[in-house]
Structure formats: structure tokens, C-alpha cells
Amino acid sequence: MKQRILIFYDHFYPAYKAGGPVQSLVNLIRQMHQQYDFYVVCKPHEMNETEMLDGIKFNEWNNTEQNAQVMYWKYAWKERAEINTIITEVKPDAIFINGLFSLYFNILPLKYSIRYKKLNLECRVILSARGMLHPGALSQKQFKKKIFLTLFKFFGWQHKVKWHATDEQELKFIHQQLGKLVHAEVAGNFPNLLAVASSPEKKENELLMGTVALISPMKNHLHVLKALQSVKANITWNIYGPVKDETYWQQCKKLIQQLPSNISVQYYGGLPPVDLAKAMETFQVFIMPSKSENFGHALLEALSAGKPVITTNTTPFKNLQQVKAGYTVSVDHLETELPLAIHFFATMPAEGFHVYSQHAADYAKRFVSTDQLQQQYQHLFTTA
């Protein structure tokens, strides 16, 4: 009999606008469903929306095409104890809570999971930081997060769970914030690799860039726009992704209107995953100079599609110039290094660009080992 894994996260398929964590969970279940029975509890709508997702039934289990039973929970404060009912109904061998700051899908599930574990000692409670303890992430709404982490440690919850980190850097951040004595393990994200996509013909002093990401300060769209103000080549930048921070997007739009005539910026809104491969064919270079990335699914997807990447040294994709797969800039020197990176690819001739495209696809293939990832998750889910 397969063990049962109960997952809590705010969003799950067919939702996609919450970005990387949704893709991480979909990929995990796709790779591990033959070993485990997965149950997922999430919201019945997209991020920052209230309209119900198409084709789902809320407050009951849905047997999805993603190899999981999914509860799209239409929650309310007075019904918070339903979380405990869900846990006792599923009788999980492991409870996998993703994120830290969501009341209904992190904090309350953690409270009831710890209570359930006292009665069922063999159950593992696993808390995935999902990049939320990265200094770049903690710098957003930092006062509230500092209060939360202080209370979290006051109640001693950091020692009542097994922590999940997706790489050694995140493991370091967990220990920095919560102490060396917490139990933490590394299990990387399963990638979603794309087929190599065609690109428009590369011409010197011209560049087609693309970004697929949430529009928020974390992704640094504004810094790209500032960099484009000083670029002399002809640049087209296609932006895909839902607006997470409307105030920030208004700042971006104001700067777009001030760009010189050689720069064209187009915004296309959210991009459903089924349309991602086709969107990749419309540009040559993928740019996303994030303040931080826990994994960076969009970056790896772009690399696998043969798109050289411009990103920062606070993502897992460091020193891309050395392998001719992209250009890694310092997050502390975006003002000077980001225009140089864009200029580097804009002035590149077709022959050189072809080399970078091939190396990008090769780099993505070498980046992860599926067998090793499966072993990591087996250890994460099954050991005390």
C-alpha cells in the first residue's frame, strides 16, 4: 500500500499565476505518483482573484489529471477547524506544508498538523520554505515577517517539523533564521524541461527579449526598464505574467512611456502553461534579474528551450558567461551590469548567438538528475 502525502499550498493546477511553487508541486506529483498517493488542499481560484477555476468542484475531492486528489477549499475563518477534519480523513503518512506566511494554507495547517502528529507519532510534518527565508524575500514587507518569525520561534514550532530546502543555499538561510539545531533536508525541484524552440533570426544591434514572471518588485522589471533607457540598439521586450503588485506595475508603465524610440515593450498578461512553448519562439533571450529565486522554473524552462538567460547571482544560475549559456549580473550592481548584459546580446552576430543557444539547452539538461531527486524526496517523506 502506497503512503499518503497531504500537501497544503495556496494554489494548484489548473491555477498557474502564483508561479514557481505551483509548477514545483505539479512536477513533484508527476514524477512521484507511482510511489505515493498525493492529496492537495488549495484555494479554488487564481492568485488575487475570486472567480472559481474552471472545471473544479470546491470543498470535495477532485481526481485530477495531475495524478492527485485535490480539495479546492472554499475557506472561512469560522470553518478553520475543517483543516483538522481533512487531516484526520486523509490519515496521511506525511504532511507537506509549502510556504510560511499564509494563514489558511501554512499557519493553521501547521498548527493542526503538529496536533495530529502528537496522536499519530509516525506521521512526518514537513515545512517547505519555498524561498521565503531568502534575504531578498524577507526584505519585502519585512516588519510583518520579522514579527511572524519572532512569534514562530517563541512557540518553538521550528523544532516540531522537518524543514525542506530546495538547495544548499536555502538550507543555509533556514539555519540563519531559525538556528543550527532545526532539522532540515535538501530535496531539489523537479524541472519542466521544454523542447528546443526556434528563434527569430538574430541580427546585429537588434534583440528580442522575453520575460515570463509575476510582475512584482522581486522580479525587477523596473530595473530592466531603467537599463533600456541607455541601450542604443533596437530592442523589443515581450512581458508575460500576471500583475501581483499594481502600484509597482504603474511605476513600470510610466517608465515604458518614457523609453526612447528604439525600444519597444509589449505586455501580454498571464501566460497559461500550455502556451509557454509557443511564446518562447517569439524571442531570442530570456531576461529575469530577480532579487532572489528559490529555484527559478521559468529560467530553467527558458534555458531548456535554447534561450540564453540574463539573470542575477542570487538565483541558482550563476556564472552563465563561463559556459556561454547566458549572462549573470550582480544583484548589487544592476544599474551598471544590466545595460552591459543587454548590449552584449544585442550586438552579438548570428553565429555567436547560435553557440549560446546550443549551450543554454545543453546546460539545462545537465542541471538536474531525476533519479537523485527521487531519492531525496523518498528520504524527505519517509524518514522521521
Legacy VTK file of the C-alpha trace (Angstrom):
# vtk DataFile Version 3.0
C-alpha trace
ASCII
DATASET POLYDATA
POINTS 384 float
0.000 0.000 0.000
1.380 3.370 -1.008
1.998 6.013 1.623
-0.200 9.106 1.609
1.244 12.605 1.277
-1.054 15.510 2.174
0.069 18.800 0.611
-1.013 22.303 1.619
-0.360 25.280 -0.638
-2.446 28.293 -1.634
-2.675 27.333 -5.317
-2.548 24.244 -7.508
-3.324 23.205 -11.068
-5.183 24.438 -13.092
-4.105 27.662 -11.331
-0.766 28.921 -12.615
-0.468 32.633 -11.788
1.279 32.022 -8.445
4.347 30.990 -10.398
7.135 28.583 -9.417
5.732 26.762 -6.351
2.692 25.587 -8.332
4.966 24.215 -11.050
7.198 22.620 -8.395
4.292 20.698 -6.889
2.854 19.654 -10.250
6.277 18.355 -11.322
6.791 16.562 -7.990
3.488 14.704 -8.223
4.049 13.895 -11.882
7.392 12.264 -11.029
6.440 10.526 -7.748
2.787 9.442 -8.076
3.714 5.813 -8.626
5.409 5.714 -5.215
2.892 7.819 -3.222
-0.773 8.791 -3.124
-0.953 12.590 -3.158
-3.698 14.751 -1.683
-3.587 18.531 -2.210
-5.516 21.267 -0.377
-5.553 24.672 -2.079
-7.707 27.683 -2.954
-10.456 27.300 -5.575
-9.293 30.369 -7.509
-6.238 32.024 -9.010
-3.905 34.311 -7.086
-5.522 37.712 -6.357
-8.794 36.599 -7.968
-12.185 35.474 -6.637
-13.680 33.728 -9.676
-13.698 29.945 -9.340
-11.354 27.900 -11.507
-12.982 26.197 -14.470
-13.848 22.522 -14.199
-13.434 22.063 -10.444
-15.741 21.194 -7.573
-14.955 23.025 -4.367
-14.986 21.545 -0.852
-14.770 17.982 -2.148
-12.026 15.806 -3.542
-11.321 16.168 -7.263
-9.498 13.390 -9.090
-7.275 15.493 -11.357
-5.261 14.678 -14.442
-2.182 15.600 -12.414
-2.304 12.263 -10.515
-3.579 13.718 -7.243
-6.764 14.096 -5.242
-7.305 17.839 -4.873
-9.506 19.690 -2.390
-10.239 23.197 -3.672
-11.170 24.546 -0.266
-13.590 27.475 -0.109
-12.445 28.569 3.323
-13.660 30.962 6.013
-12.389 31.784 9.490
-15.318 30.095 11.235
-14.542 26.923 9.272
-10.823 26.804 10.065
-11.246 23.569 12.044
-12.100 21.867 8.745
-8.350 21.626 8.249
-8.226 19.194 11.148
-11.127 17.252 9.635
-9.304 16.986 6.316
-6.135 15.727 8.020
-7.922 13.057 10.048
-9.919 11.978 6.976
-6.848 11.520 4.779
-4.772 9.875 7.547
-1.501 10.977 5.902
1.881 9.404 6.451
3.433 12.816 5.768
2.043 16.351 5.718
3.887 18.662 3.317
3.192 22.363 4.020
4.527 24.774 1.410
5.330 28.335 2.483
5.265 30.217 5.771
3.027 33.259 5.812
-0.395 32.135 4.535
-2.923 31.862 7.380
-5.158 29.182 5.864
-2.594 27.131 3.963
0.549 27.441 6.116
-0.087 28.594 9.681
-3.350 26.798 10.506
-2.307 23.581 8.720
0.929 23.678 10.724
-0.989 24.092 13.980
-3.328 21.162 13.258
-0.534 19.022 11.785
1.512 19.331 14.981
-1.595 18.367 16.964
-2.223 15.381 14.665
1.388 14.217 14.975
1.040 14.003 18.761
-1.689 11.397 18.227
-0.029 9.705 15.252
3.670 9.647 16.012
4.622 8.000 12.710
3.339 10.980 10.693
6.026 13.342 9.378
5.328 17.072 9.266
7.446 18.781 6.609
7.598 22.542 6.129
8.979 23.830 2.829
10.445 27.332 2.975
9.885 27.851 -0.786
12.388 30.696 -0.917
10.577 32.747 1.731
13.608 32.870 4.052
15.898 34.264 1.362
17.132 37.746 2.363
15.645 39.183 -0.836
12.220 37.757 0.006
12.395 38.830 3.654
13.142 42.401 2.548
9.561 42.605 1.216
7.071 43.502 3.995
9.977 42.917 6.348
8.367 44.322 9.531
5.429 41.898 9.405
7.677 38.972 8.556
10.051 39.795 11.407
7.163 39.781 13.890
5.891 36.493 12.468
9.272 34.759 12.717
9.724 36.030 16.273
6.380 34.515 17.307
7.126 31.359 15.310
10.309 30.795 17.309
8.620 31.791 20.580
6.200 28.873 20.200
9.061 26.557 19.249
7.423 25.465 16.015
10.766 25.450 14.190
11.727 22.306 16.143
8.408 20.472 15.630
8.785 19.990 11.872
11.270 18.735 9.318
12.339 21.627 7.098
12.592 21.269 3.330
15.160 23.260 1.360
15.479 23.047 -2.398
19.243 23.637 -2.418
22.237 24.176 -0.142
21.835 27.947 -0.245
18.268 27.740 1.057
19.449 25.310 3.726
21.897 27.999 4.850
19.123 30.615 5.022
16.932 28.282 7.108
19.728 27.816 9.633
20.493 31.540 9.654
16.906 32.456 10.514
15.932 29.536 12.753
19.146 28.193 14.242
21.561 25.357 13.552
19.547 22.836 15.574
16.490 22.681 13.309
16.113 19.503 11.267
16.396 20.428 7.580
16.960 18.405 4.410
17.640 19.285 0.795
15.415 17.959 -1.993
15.634 19.888 -5.248
12.804 20.854 -7.565
11.854 18.612 -10.456
12.292 20.606 -13.664
9.880 21.095 -16.519
12.210 20.905 -19.492
10.965 22.136 -22.868
11.932 21.136 -26.370
14.383 23.487 -28.035
12.343 26.297 -29.590
13.092 28.146 -32.783
14.079 31.809 -32.553
13.621 34.767 -34.898
16.703 35.429 -36.987
19.366 37.200 -34.926
20.630 40.461 -36.403
23.421 42.646 -35.057
22.272 45.622 -32.981
18.826 44.069 -32.586
17.430 41.899 -29.800
14.099 40.293 -28.945
13.814 39.693 -25.188
11.108 37.893 -23.229
10.091 37.525 -19.593
7.562 35.131 -18.061
7.118 36.042 -14.396
4.868 37.603 -11.803
5.043 41.382 -12.008
6.355 42.415 -8.617
9.467 44.092 -7.165
11.048 40.648 -6.674
11.419 40.167 -10.439
12.983 43.598 -11.068
11.065 44.596 -14.197
11.678 48.224 -13.231
15.454 47.731 -13.315
15.214 46.273 -16.812
13.290 49.343 -17.956
15.901 51.626 -16.402
18.647 49.702 -18.173
16.851 50.004 -21.515
16.921 53.791 -21.271
20.644 53.765 -22.067
20.721 50.972 -24.676
21.314 52.220 -28.236
20.397 49.014 -30.099
16.870 48.199 -31.287
15.225 46.174 -28.513
11.808 44.531 -28.287
10.790 43.204 -24.879
7.749 40.920 -24.550
6.445 40.689 -20.985
4.192 37.826 -19.832
2.813 37.335 -16.344
0.030 38.428 -14.006
0.335 41.670 -12.061
0.944 40.855 -8.401
1.776 44.408 -7.309
-0.408 47.010 -9.076
1.474 50.004 -7.645
4.748 48.581 -8.937
3.231 47.928 -12.376
2.022 51.520 -12.591
5.626 52.634 -11.984
6.737 50.323 -14.785
4.123 51.647 -17.213
5.152 55.217 -16.506
8.751 54.353 -17.369
7.676 52.463 -20.520
6.129 55.673 -21.829
9.462 57.461 -21.384
11.608 54.958 -23.307
13.404 56.077 -26.484
12.013 55.154 -29.900
14.463 52.271 -30.410
12.884 50.382 -27.500
9.531 48.598 -27.783
7.842 46.974 -24.762
4.735 44.787 -25.111
2.704 43.378 -22.216
0.603 40.248 -22.877
-0.806 39.410 -19.437
-0.751 35.969 -17.810
0.552 33.028 -19.832
-1.118 29.622 -19.357
1.472 26.816 -19.218
0.107 25.239 -22.408
1.100 28.402 -24.314
4.613 28.676 -22.883
6.478 26.791 -25.617
4.874 28.886 -28.353
5.709 32.126 -26.516
9.355 31.028 -26.317
9.503 31.064 -30.124
8.810 34.817 -30.228
12.031 35.971 -28.552
15.763 35.268 -28.504
16.894 35.963 -24.928
15.075 35.441 -21.643
15.616 38.190 -19.048
14.654 37.963 -15.380
17.099 39.710 -12.993
15.305 38.633 -9.818
16.203 39.826 -6.345
16.130 36.129 -5.425
14.901 32.812 -6.794
14.411 29.683 -4.755
14.701 27.643 -7.933
13.662 29.670 -10.970
11.464 27.341 -13.019
10.999 29.974 -15.716
14.767 30.410 -16.041
15.399 26.683 -16.455
12.492 26.329 -18.886
13.957 29.117 -20.999
17.420 27.542 -20.963
15.975 24.155 -21.967
14.221 25.868 -24.890
17.604 27.144 -26.069
17.143 30.710 -24.860
20.213 32.332 -23.284
19.265 33.854 -19.933
20.072 37.200 -18.330
19.625 36.827 -14.570
21.266 37.625 -11.235
23.754 35.916 -8.953
21.001 35.380 -6.344
19.445 32.626 -8.479
20.837 29.083 -8.863
22.127 30.006 -12.335
25.484 31.581 -11.584
28.406 32.300 -13.917
26.416 31.702 -17.097
29.018 33.575 -19.151
31.607 30.906 -18.380
29.529 28.187 -20.050
28.199 30.534 -22.759
24.577 29.917 -21.740
23.669 33.452 -20.687
24.816 36.396 -18.609
24.751 36.555 -14.798
24.820 40.040 -13.275
25.333 41.081 -9.669
22.084 41.957 -7.924
24.010 44.717 -6.135
25.192 46.339 -9.375
22.163 46.140 -11.653
22.444 49.781 -12.711
25.810 49.210 -14.378
25.801 45.497 -15.276
22.282 45.062 -16.666
22.753 47.503 -19.597
26.044 45.729 -20.394
24.309 42.345 -20.479
21.594 43.586 -22.828
24.194 45.299 -25.041
26.250 42.081 -25.091
23.450 40.083 -26.708
22.119 42.933 -28.832
25.468 43.360 -30.617
26.081 39.622 -30.951
26.081 38.274 -34.532
24.018 35.258 -35.559
26.950 32.810 -35.351
27.771 33.705 -31.763
24.125 33.689 -30.752
23.709 30.164 -32.157
26.531 28.969 -29.876
24.873 30.497 -26.812
21.504 28.972 -27.728
23.007 25.495 -28.049
24.938 25.835 -24.806
21.808 27.027 -22.993
19.928 23.860 -23.945
22.903 21.665 -23.011
23.269 23.436 -19.663
19.612 22.766 -18.781
19.986 19.046 -19.500
22.979 18.812 -17.133
21.411 20.886 -14.364
19.464 18.153 -12.535
19.327 14.370 -12.074
15.797 12.962 -11.827
16.996 9.766 -10.129
18.818 11.742 -7.451
15.769 13.968 -6.873
13.517 10.943 -6.395
15.892 9.562 -3.771
15.911 12.907 -1.962
12.122 13.061 -1.769
11.847 9.444 -0.660
14.127 10.290 2.251
12.247 13.527 2.955
8.847 11.849 3.050
9.665 8.557 4.764
12.289 9.207 7.459
11.451 10.526 10.906
LINES 1 385
384 0 1 2 3 4 5 6 7 8 9 10 11 12 13 14 15 16 17 18 19 20 21 22 23 24 25 26 27 28 29 30 31 32 33 34 35 36 37 38 39 40 41 42 43 44 45 46 47 48 49 50 51 52 53 54 55 56 57 58 59 60 61 62 63 64 65 66 67 68 69 70 71 72 73 74 75 76 77 78 79 80 81 82 83 84 85 86 87 88 89 90 91 92 93 94 95 96 97 98 99 100 101 102 103 104 105 106 107 108 109 110 111 112 113 114 115 116 117 118 119 120 121 122 123 124 125 126 127 128 129 130 131 132 133 134 135 136 137 138 139 140 141 142 143 144 145 146 147 148 149 150 151 152 153 154 155 156 157 158 159 160 161 162 163 164 165 166 167 168 169 170 171 172 173 174 175 176 177 178 179 180 181 182 183 184 185 186 187 188 189 190 191 192 193 194 195 196 197 198 199 200 201 202 203 204 205 206 207 208 209 210 211 212 213 214 215 216 217 218 219 220 221 222 223 224 225 226 227 228 229 230 231 232 233 234 235 236 237 238 239 240 241 242 243 244 245 246 247 248 249 250 251 252 253 254 255 256 257 258 259 260 261 262 263 264 265 266 267 268 269 270 271 272 273 274 275 276 277 278 279 280 281 282 283 284 285 286 287 288 289 290 291 292 293 294 295 296 297 298 299 300 301 302 303 304 305 306 307 308 309 310 311 312 313 314 315 316 317 318 319 320 321 322 323 324 325 326 327 328 329 330 331 332 333 334 335 336 337 338 339 340 341 342 343 344 345 346 347 348 349 350 351 352 353 354 355 356 357 358 359 360 361 362 363 364 365 366 367 368 369 370 371 372 373 374 375 376 377 378 379 380 381 382 383
